[in-house]
C-alpha cells in the first residue's frame, strides 16, 4: 500500500521509537539468557550470535533516532528489567524454553515489521530497507530457535502465547510513551 495525498502519512518517528525499544528489549532478553547459560550449552553459541545481530539492529535504530531527532520511549528502564528477567527466566526453565522465547518474540516481530512495511509503502525508502533487512534476520532467528527445539519447551503453547501477548503490549506502549 502506498501513501496517497489525503492519506495520513506514516508516523516514522513512532516506528523508529518502537523498533529501537524492541531491539533494546531483545538485547536484554539475550543478556538474561547468557547470564544463566554462561556459554555452557549448545544454545549459548546461537544465542550469542543472534544477540550480536540484535545489537547491530539497535545501533542502527539509535543512529536513526539521533539523525531524525526521535525521542526514545520513556519505558526503556522497564524494558531493561523486563527483558533481562524474561531471558533469565526462560533460560532457567530450559534451553528449549529460551529458544521458545526467541521463537515467540521473533514471530511477533515479523508480524510487526510486516505491518510497518505496509504502512510505510514507498514513503521512506531508507527506513523500509532497514526494516526489511532486519525482518529477514528476525525470521532467521525464529527458524534457528525452532531448529534448536523451541517446540519442546515445557508448556510451549502457553509460554509462547504469553510472550507474544507481552510483545504486543510492549509494542503498543512504546509507540506512544
C-alpha positions in Angstrom: 0.0 0.0 0.0 1.4 3.4 -1.0 0.8 6.6 0.7 -1.5 8.9 -1.4 -2.3 12.6 -1.0 -5.1 13.0 1.6 -3.9 9.9 3.5 -2.5 10.3 6.9 1.3 9.9 6.4 3.1 7.1 8.2 4.5 8.1 11.6 8.1 7.2 11.0 9.2 8.7 14.4 6.8 6.4 16.2 8.1 3.4 14.1 11.7 4.2 14.9 10.9 4.7 18.6 9.1 1.4 18.9 11.6 -0.5 16.8 14.5 0.9 18.9 12.7 -0.2 22.1 12.1 -3.6 20.7 15.7 -4.1 19.6 16.8 -2.9 23.0 14.5 -5.4 24.7 15.9 -8.2 22.5 19.4 -7.4 23.6 18.3 -7.5 27.2 16.5 -10.9 26.7 19.6 -12.4 25.3 21.7 -10.9 28.1 19.5 -12.6 30.6 19.7 -15.9 28.8 23.5 -15.6 28.5 23.8 -14.8 32.2 22.1 -18.1 33.0 23.6 -20.3 30.3 27.1 -18.8 30.5 28.2 -20.3 27.3 28.0 -23.9 28.7 25.3 -25.1 26.4 24.8 -25.7 22.7 22.2 -23.0 22.7 24.5 -20.4 24.1 26.6 -20.1 20.9 23.4 -19.5 18.8 22.1 -17.0 21.4 25.4 -15.1 21.3 25.3 -14.9 17.5 21.7 -13.7 17.5 22.5 -11.2 20.3 25.2 -9.6 18.2 22.8 -9.2 15.3 20.2 -7.6 17.6 22.9 -5.2 18.8 23.6 -4.2 15.2 19.8 -3.5 14.8 19.8 -1.5 18.0 22.8 0.5 16.9 21.1 1.3 13.6 17.9 2.5 15.3 19.9 4.5 17.7 21.6 6.2 14.8 18.2 6.9 13.1 16.9 8.4 16.3 19.8 10.7 16.6 19.7 11.7 12.9 15.9 12.3 12.9 15.5 13.7 16.4 13.3 10.9 17.6 12.9 10.6 21.4 13.2 7.2 23.0 10.4 5.6 24.8 10.1 6.6 28.4 9.6 2.9 29.2 13.2 2.0 28.4 14.1 1.3 32.1 11.2 -1.1 32.3 12.2 -2.9 29.1 15.7 -3.2 30.6 14.5 -5.1 33.6 11.6 -6.9 31.9 13.8 -8.1 29.0 16.6 -9.4 31.2 14.1 -11.1 33.6 12.3 -12.8 30.7 15.6 -14.0 29.2 16.9 -15.3 32.5 13.6 -16.9 33.5 13.2 -18.8 30.2 16.9 -19.9 30.3 16.3 -21.2 33.9 13.4 -23.3 32.7 15.4 -24.9 29.9 17.4 -24.3 26.8 14.3 -25.2 24.8 12.3 -22.5 26.8 15.0 -20.0 26.0 14.6 -20.9 22.3 10.8 -20.8 22.7 11.2 -17.2 23.9 13.1 -16.3 20.7 10.5 -18.2 18.6 7.7 -16.2 20.2 9.3 -12.8 20.1 10.5 -13.1 16.5 7.1 -14.4 15.3 5.5 -11.3 16.8 8.3 -9.0 15.4 7.8 -10.5 11.9 4.1 -9.5 12.1 5.0 -6.1 13.5 7.6 -5.3 10.8 5.2 -6.5 8.0 2.6 -4.1 9.3 5.1 -1.3 9.3 6.3 -2.1 5.8 2.7 -2.0 4.6 2.1 1.3 6.3 5.3 2.9 5.0 4.7 1.9 1.4 7.2 3.9 -0.6 7.2 6.9 1.7 10.5 6.3 3.5 12.8 4.0 1.4 15.7 4.3 3.9 13.6 3.1 6.9 11.8 0.5 4.8 15.1 -1.0 3.7 16.4 -1.2 7.2 13.1 -2.9 8.4 13.1 -5.3 5.5 16.7 -6.4 6.3 16.1 -6.7 10.0 12.8 -8.6 9.4 14.8 -11.2 7.4 17.3 -11.6 10.2 14.5 -11.9 12.8 12.9 -14.7 10.7 16.3 -16.4 10.6 16.4 -16.1 14.5 12.9 -17.7 14.7 13.9 -20.5 12.4 17.1 -21.1 14.4 15.1 -21.3 17.6 12.8 -23.8 16.0 15.7 -25.9 14.8 17.1 -25.9 18.4 13.9 -27.4 19.9 11.7 -24.4 20.8 8.6 -26.5 20.4 9.9 -29.0 23.0 9.8 -26.4 25.8 7.6 -27.1 28.7 4.1 -25.7 28.1 5.2 -24.4 24.7 1.8 -23.1 23.5 1.1 -21.3 26.8 4.7 -19.9 27.1 4.8 -18.6 23.5 1.3 -17.2 23.7 2.1 -15.3 26.9 5.4 -13.9 25.4 3.7 -12.9 22.2 0.9 -11.1 24.1 3.6 -9.3 26.1 5.3 -8.3 22.9 2.1 -6.8 21.6 1.6 -4.8 24.8 5.2 -3.6 24.7 4.8 -2.5 21.1 1.6 -0.6 21.7 3.0 1.2 24.8 6.4 2.0 23.2 4.8 3.7 20.2 3.3 6.4 22.4 5.1 6.6 25.7 
